[in-house]
Amino acid sequence: MRTRTAVLVPALAASLIGLTAAIPAHAAPAPDLADQLEALPGVTVTAEQPPPAEGYRFFLLTIRQPVDHTNPAGATFEQRFQLLHRAQDRPMVLHTTGYNMPEYAFRSEPTALLDANQISVEQRFFSPSRPDPADWDTLTIWQGATDHHRIVQTLAPLYTQAWISTGASKGGMTSVYHRRFYPRDVDGVVAYVTPNDANNRADTAYDRFFDTVGTTPACRTALKALQREALNRRTDLVTLYDAYAADNDLTFDEVFGSSDRAFEMIVLDLEWVFWQHSSEAACDTVPGADATTEEIFAFIETIAVPSFYSDEGITPYAPYYYQAATQLGWPQPKFRYLKDLLRYPNLYVANSSLPADLRAPHDPLPMSDVDRWVSREASEILFVYGGNDPWGAERFHPGGPDTHTFTAPGANHGADIELLTPADRASATATVLRWGGVEAVTAPLASAALAELDQRDPRNQRWPM
């Protein structure tokens, strides 16, 4: 902190020496953290919730963002974020969800490793962080990265130690995009299970993945056979799906148009979702051809969550599917083994999961640019993938200084540093500590409350990716 130096004439200085010596020195109390946050430009503290663990404070906040960062004087919207405050002399972790902001406190893995503060940001256009009216043309990776840049610039005066960004899946993608456009905002990026669809037309990697995933060929065969069996029993299974929809007040008018079309999407998704969220240990639960139709539907309900494919289930994720359609790209396996049973050609694309008025053409340039940058110029990025996670079939391949890629054997879309081999875990942990300016792993506040915070990491939620 800079100090001002007063220059006094000798007589006045002499008279003040005795006076000030007689007055006790009382430093003005520092403003409370809530007041400091409220004083930040554009920031509103909407709530301070009870401390989730000893030594922490937890705030829900909003920041006023331009709808279009190329026109900062134009329309604005309120973007939600949360702050888990540890201490202003600890590092800060910028957690990018890629989706909605959880309204509960949690610690991401880098936050726990660094004993750090953490902010978690809701991605623009996920309700309620959506402009009104919504100009969907402003839902781009650059606009989202600039949202995060403004948050970092706004909070940096309060948190002056190292900054690390992190996120999983689409959250990891947004961390990478932020780093691409604003490489000086943070000291390192820890990106989990982060897809990279650099060429949306080249998706053979996914077919190779499903032909080789796991160690048991019988499991792969059983899943493909189940998909065929489900389509062969389409009439009876759609009848069960209609009853399920009626019981849960679900409709299919806006997105898929019918329960039959939604059902076909579920069947196409079934193999993918199994490997994304389950483990090879669950292969024994896959129903065979002798299973009843009710048993097949029960398995589908457990694995694929049929409610997601209704208007009510999928519409909240329109911002993801819109970005996938326009910029991010989407996986599109060939499903050659199902061709004779499919009714809806080219169904497995991002636009199929959007209302008609949001369907849009794909622009390949943004992902090509990011891929080129990561492979040649990026620095201080660490990627963690799961060996059995289909989203890792197309991944980033960093080539710049101090970049790292680790794969957790047999892990799914929940892969993290803890699931790496011991040697890789030690290497990845040392890298995160180095970037965060922390010499060693510390656990001064280990408690049941902290263990619960760590278990509530939203990467375990069943978002589309």
HUBELNOR-V636228 format. One record per residue. RES is the residue in one small letter. PHI is phi in whole degrees, 0 to 359 (none if undefined). Layout:
BEGIN
<<RES;PHI> <RES;PHI>>
END
This chain:
BEGIN
<<m;none> <r;283> <t;238> <r;275> <t;253> <a;274> <v;247> <l;244> <v;293> <p;306> <a;296> <l;294> <a;298> <a;298> <s;292> <l;281> <i;300> <g;292> <l;295> <t;290> <a;295> <a;274> <i;260> <p;299> <a;275> <h;235> <a;291> <a;296> <p;296> <a;291> <p;301> <d;298> <l;304> <a;300> <d;291> <q;296> <l;294> <e;298> <a;282> <l;288> <p;298> <g;81> <v;265> <t;233> <v;275> <t;276> <a;192> <e;248> <q;266> <p;305> <p;303> <p;284> <a;197> <e;300> <g;89> <y;235> <r;232> <f;226> <f;236> <l;253> <l;221> <t;228> <i;228> <r;282> <q;242> <p;296> <v;298> <d;235> <h;291> <t;280> <n;226> <p;298> <a;271> <g;273> <a;298> <t;230> <f;214> <e;264> <q;256> <r;278> <f;208> <q;236> <l;231> <l;258> <h;266> <r;256> <a;188> <q;287> <d;262> <r;254> <p;298> <m;241> <v;252> <l;267> <h;263> <t;257> <t;285> <g;78> <y;224> <n;286> <m;271> <p;299> <e;265> <y;242> <a;281> <f;202> <r;241> <s;288> <e;299> <p;298> <t;297> <a;294> <l;298> <l;265> <d;50> <a;252> <n;285> <q;208> <i;245> <s;233> <v;247> <e;281> <q;289> <r;305> <f;81> <f;274> <s;298> <p;267> <s;276> <r;233> <p;300> <d;226> <p;287> <a;268> <d;267> <w;294> <d;296> <t;269> <l;267> <t;230> <i;293> <w;291> <q;299> <g;296> <a;297> <t;287> <d;305> <h;293> <h;300> <r;294> <i;294> <v;299> <q;298> <t;286> <l;269> <a;304> <p;297> <l;272> <y;237> <t;261> <q;277> <a;299> <w;244> <i;236> <s;255> <t;207> <g;181> <a;241> <s;59> <k;296> <g;295> <g;293> <m;299> <t;294> <s;297> <v;294> <y;295> <h;300> <r;295> <r;299> <f;270> <y;226> <p;293> <r;263> <d;290> <v;230> <d;267> <g;182> <v;232> <v;245> <a;248> <y;261> <v;38> <t;259> <p;290> <n;214> <d;270> <a;293> <n;229> <n;294> <r;276> <a;252> <d;241> <t;294> <a;300> <y;288> <d;296> <r;297> <f;300> <f;289> <d;276> <t;229> <v;298> <g;78> <t;247> <t;239> <p;304> <a;298> <c;292> <r;298> <t;296> <a;295> <l;292> <k;295> <a;294> <l;295> <q;300> <r;295> <e;298> <a;296> <l;289> <n;293> <r;258> <r;310> <t;303> <d;290> <l;289> <v;294> <t;299> <l;296> <y;295> <d;297> <a;295> <y;300> <a;296> <a;296> <d;294> <n;248> <d;54> <l;253> <t;232> <f;226> <d;286> <e;279> <v;251> <f;274> <g;89> <s;198> <s;293> <d;294> <r;292> <a;297> <f;298> <e;297> <m;296> <i;301> <v;296> <l;299> <d;282> <l;301> <e;297> <w;300> <v;293> <f;303> <w;287> <q;295> <h;245> <s;254> <s;238> <e;298> <a;295> <a;272> <c;300> <d;292> <t;271> <v;290> <p;294> <g;263> <a;294> <d;274> <a;289> <t;287> <t;299> <e;295> <e;292> <i;295> <f;295> <a;298> <f;294> <i;301> <e;298> <t;288> <i;274> <a;259> <v;54> <p;303> <s;298> <f;299> <y;271> <s;271> <d;303> <e;292> <g;277> <i;263> <t;300> <p;300> <y;261> <a;305> <p;299> <y;294> <y;295> <y;296> <q;294> <a;297> <a;293> <t;269> <q;223> <l;292> <g;87> <w;210> <p;283> <q;218> <p;300> <k;276> <f;53> <r;299> <y;286> <l;244> <k;307> <d;286> <l;247> <l;269> <r;253> <y;237> <p;299> <n;57> <l;286> <y;277> <v;225> <a;298> <n;297> <s;295> <s;263> <l;239> <p;301> <a;304> <d;285> <l;253> <r;291> <a;212> <p;285> <h;267> <d;249> <p;281> <l;293> <p;301> <m;289> <s;298> <d;295> <v;297> <d;300> <r;297> <w;294> <v;298> <s;286> <r;240> <e;238> <a;299> <s;221> <e;52> <i;233> <l;237> <f;254> <v;237> <y;237> <g;261> <g;298> <n;249> <d;263> <p;299> <w;293> <g;271> <a;297> <e;245> <r;230> <f;281> <h;231> <p;291> <g;230> <g;273> <p;291> <d;55> <t;244> <h;214> <t;226> <f;232> <t;235> <a;274> <p;300> <g;73> <a;276> <n;257> <h;287> <g;262> <a;301> <d;210> <i;298> <e;299> <l;269> <l;287> <t;299> <p;307> <a;294> <d;293> <r;298> <a;296> <s;294> <a;295> <t;297> <a;300> <t;294> <v;297> <l;296> <r;296> <w;298> <g;278> <g;71> <v;248> <e;281> <a;207> <v;293> <t;234> <a;223> <p;291> <l;240> <a;304> <s;197> <a;297> <a;296> <l;291> <a;300> <e;292> <l;300> <d;290> <q;286> <r;268> <d;306> <p;292> <r;297> <n;275> <q;288> <r;266> <w;284> <p;306> <m;207>>
END
